[in-house]
Amino acid sequence: MKLTLKIWRQENAAAQGAMRTYELDGVSSDMSFLEMLDLLNEQLVTGGEEPVAFDSDCREGICGMCSLMINGEAHGPEVTTTCQLHMRSFSDGDTITIEPWRAEPFPVIKDLVVDRSAFDRIIQSGGFISANTGSAPEANSVPAPRDKAMRAFNVATCIGCGACVAACPNGSASLFLGAKITHLGELPQGQPERWTRVVDMVGQHDHEGFGGCTNIGECASACPKEIPLDVISQLNKDLRTALKNGH
C-alpha cells in the first residue's frame, strides 16, 4: 500500500509543534501500525531526517505505552491497542492523521510521546493495599465471593494507556480511576484503605487537572480492554460513602 501520513512533530515540550506530511510506499497489510511507523522512520533516517518519536514497549497489547490518536480516534478504528492495530484496517491511498494524546495532564515530550506520569501519581496516592511482609499467604486463606473476584479480575485488565482521557471531551480519567477503585474495592484485601483510597485518588485526579465525568461514554467505547462504564458508578458510590462517613 501507498499511504499519506500526517504526523504531529514537536521537537520538545517547550517547542511549537505542527503537522508534517509524509508519503510512504511498500506498506504491507500484515504490518502492525507500529511496524508501519518503523518503516517510515527507516525512510526518514536514510534520507537524513529526524525519525518520529513514539512510545512502544511490549507490542503485545499489554503495557499501554503505544498510545496514539489515529484519524481522531484513540488507538484507531479497531477496539484494540495501537500495537495490535494492523494495516489491513486501512486501504491503499489512504491519508492517516497521527497525533499524540491531547489532554493537559499528558504534556507532549516529543512528537507523539506524552508524559503520563499523572497516572502514576494517582496510583501512588492510594492504589495499593496493606500487607504483611514475609512469605506469600496461602491462596485460599482469604475467601472472596466468585462474582466479586471475577469483577475485580475483569477491571484489573486496565493497562493505564490513557485512551479514556484522550477520547473524553472533558479530558476525564474517571474510567481509569473507577477501574482501580473497583478492582481493589471488590476484594477483601482492599477493604482496610477502601474509603481513604477513593478520597485520596479522586483528590489527586482533580489536582492533576483531569476533567469531570458527564457520562458521555466515549471513554468506554475507546478502551482497548473494554472496561465497563459502571466502574464510574462504583467510584461515585464509594466516594459518597467515604465523604458521608467523614473520610
C-alpha atoms as one frame of an Amber mdcrd trajectory, in Angstrom:
protein
   0.000   0.000   0.000   0.946   3.608  -0.504  -0.133   5.966   2.263  -0.097
   9.654   3.054   0.762  10.235   6.713   0.032  13.486   8.521   2.007  13.340
  11.760   2.388  15.750  14.680   6.032  16.798  15.022   7.283  18.662  18.073
  10.963  18.931  18.984  10.426  19.145  22.746   7.916  20.143  25.394   8.689
  23.844  25.016   8.692  23.931  21.201   5.802  24.839  18.933   4.531  21.717
  17.182   2.982  21.314  13.733   1.608  18.635  11.430   4.025  17.262   8.817
   3.055  15.230   5.753   4.962  12.151   4.572   4.434   9.755   1.687   5.112
   6.103   2.476   5.134   3.245  -0.055   5.587  -0.502   0.366   3.347  -0.905
   3.396   2.142  -4.484   3.860  -1.382  -5.133   5.130   0.198  -7.659   7.540
   2.234  -4.972   9.297   1.152  -3.625  12.654   0.645   0.125  12.899   3.914
   0.479  14.805   5.775  -1.563  12.189   4.459   0.889   9.628   5.915   3.738
  11.705   9.195   1.793  11.931   9.217   1.652   8.115   8.624   5.391   7.939
  11.478   6.036  10.370  13.827   3.880   8.280  12.926   6.055   5.302  13.473
   9.257   7.297  16.827   8.163   8.742  18.044   7.039   5.303  17.149  10.486
   3.995  19.000  12.229   6.815  15.876  13.343   8.674  14.963  13.028  12.341
  12.808   9.919  12.980   9.359  10.270  14.503   9.438   9.675  18.264   6.684
   7.413  19.566   6.210   5.187  22.608   6.215   1.391  22.498   7.362  -1.449
  24.712   5.764  -4.897  24.726   3.973  -4.592  21.350   1.603  -7.273  22.643
  -1.305  -5.128  23.815  -0.304  -5.399  27.470   1.717  -2.372  28.583  -0.366
   0.513  27.201   2.653   2.508  26.042   1.731   2.729  22.350  -0.992   5.333
  22.654  -1.829   7.406  19.590  -4.755   9.333  18.150  -5.296   7.837  14.681
  -7.704   9.707  12.415  -9.182  11.315  15.511  -9.781   8.034  17.353  -7.865
   6.782  20.380  -5.826   3.763  19.171  -7.517   3.933  15.758 -10.560   2.323
  14.132 -10.449  -1.016  15.996 -11.094  -1.723  19.688  -7.509  -2.637  20.483
  -4.171  -1.066  21.341  -2.161   0.748  18.675   0.441  -2.033  18.571  -2.261
  -4.616  17.847  -3.853  -2.497  15.123  -2.840  -3.843  11.699  -2.616  -2.070
   8.397  -5.340  -4.274   6.904  -7.699  -1.869   8.673  -6.640   0.739   6.079
  -6.690   0.891   2.288  -4.212   1.773  -0.428  -4.134   5.523  -0.960  -5.496
   6.395   2.494  -4.482   9.527   4.342  -3.840   8.791   8.024  -3.588  11.533
  10.648  -1.477  10.585  13.681  -1.372  12.703  16.828  -0.357  12.267  20.480
  -2.908  12.167  23.287  -4.430  15.628  23.654  -5.001  16.339  27.354  -3.483
  18.957  29.643  -2.322  16.367  32.231  -0.498  14.497  29.409   2.023  17.093
  28.132   3.886  16.292  24.924   7.534  15.350  25.452   8.454  14.951  21.793
   6.446  14.255  18.626   3.969  11.503  19.588   5.368  10.851  23.082   3.451
  12.221  26.066   4.178  12.260  29.795   1.588  10.065  31.555   3.171  10.227
  34.985  -0.063  11.833  36.247  -1.486   8.293  36.241   1.459   7.109  38.331
   0.804   9.814  40.912  -2.865   8.825  41.120  -1.838   5.229  41.822   0.755
   6.367  44.367  -1.930   8.328  46.227  -3.993   5.236  47.052  -3.839   2.402
  44.534  -2.322  -0.111  46.928  -3.172  -2.422  49.827  -1.526  -3.011  53.199
   0.013  -6.463  53.565   2.403  -8.072  55.999   5.822  -8.808  54.584   7.195
 -12.316  54.524   6.158 -15.403  52.634   3.124 -15.356  50.362  -0.149 -16.195
  52.143  -1.934 -19.420  51.338  -4.158 -18.812  48.317  -7.438 -19.804  49.992
  -6.841 -18.118  53.344  -8.842 -15.021  52.325 -12.025 -16.241  50.637 -13.748
 -13.945  48.142 -17.165 -14.462  46.515 -16.766 -15.586  42.916 -18.786 -12.729
  41.421 -16.703 -10.116  43.245 -13.439 -11.869  42.375 -14.374 -12.080  38.688
 -15.392  -8.424  38.568 -12.128  -7.407  40.226 -10.113  -9.505  37.771 -12.011
  -8.105  34.772 -11.479  -4.443  35.651  -7.863  -5.134  36.674  -7.148  -5.586
  32.957  -6.919  -1.768  32.665  -3.442  -1.043  31.295  -3.387   2.690  32.024
  -2.915   3.647  28.384  -4.922   6.878  28.696  -7.318   6.241  25.794 -10.220
   7.097  28.102  -8.741  10.541  28.732  -7.913  11.143  25.070 -11.436  10.162
  23.953 -13.304  12.117  26.622 -14.389  15.644  25.601 -13.773  16.680  29.222
 -10.362  15.014  29.486 -11.580  12.940  32.443  -9.718   9.912  33.770 -12.796
   8.605  35.607 -12.795   5.252  33.774  -9.155   4.624  34.721  -9.829   5.773
  38.276 -13.031   3.741  38.539 -11.256   0.597  37.333  -8.590   0.919  40.035
 -11.113   1.739  42.779 -13.406  -1.151  41.774 -10.551  -3.631  41.392  -9.331
  -3.132  44.955 -12.749  -2.366  46.471 -14.233  -5.710  45.433 -11.593  -7.791
  47.220 -11.190  -8.403  50.973  -7.544  -7.300  50.782  -8.632  -3.854  49.624
 -11.049  -3.099  52.449  -8.742  -1.517  55.101  -7.961   1.504  52.881 -11.188
   1.437  50.839 -12.623   4.785  51.935  -9.403   6.773  52.334  -8.278   5.332
  48.983 -11.167   6.745  46.994 -10.919  10.184  48.622  -7.155  10.407  48.086
  -7.219   9.120  44.497 -10.086  11.396  43.441  -8.278  14.318  45.058  -5.099
  13.517  43.128  -7.096  13.069  39.900  -8.544  16.573  40.279  -5.194  18.021
  41.336  -3.580  16.713  38.139  -6.080  18.697  36.072  -8.259  15.919  34.677
 -11.825  16.946  33.880 -15.048  15.771  35.444 -17.224  12.953  34.125 -20.532
  13.839  32.430 -21.421  10.266  31.388 -20.862  10.689  27.656 -19.414   7.173
  27.381 -16.633   7.868  24.872 -14.115   6.510  27.384 -15.649   3.035  27.477
 -16.020   2.990  23.684 -12.322   3.753  23.210 -10.983   1.453  25.940  -8.928
  -1.360  24.348  -9.628  -3.589  27.359 -13.368  -2.840  27.297 -13.597  -1.640
  30.884 -17.340  -1.135  31.518 -18.804   2.267  32.292 -20.319   1.016  35.559
 -16.944   1.302  37.310 -17.555   5.070  37.333 -20.835   4.461  39.164 -18.913
   2.361  41.701 -16.359   5.142  42.049 -19.090   7.698  42.761 -20.855   5.407
  45.259 -17.647   4.785  47.177 -16.785   8.488  47.172 -20.211   9.479  48.514
 -19.996   6.844  51.246 -16.488   7.912  52.220 -17.389  11.606  52.440 -20.612
  10.843  54.347 -18.556   8.945  56.937 -16.076  11.793  57.334 -13.071  10.397
  55.463
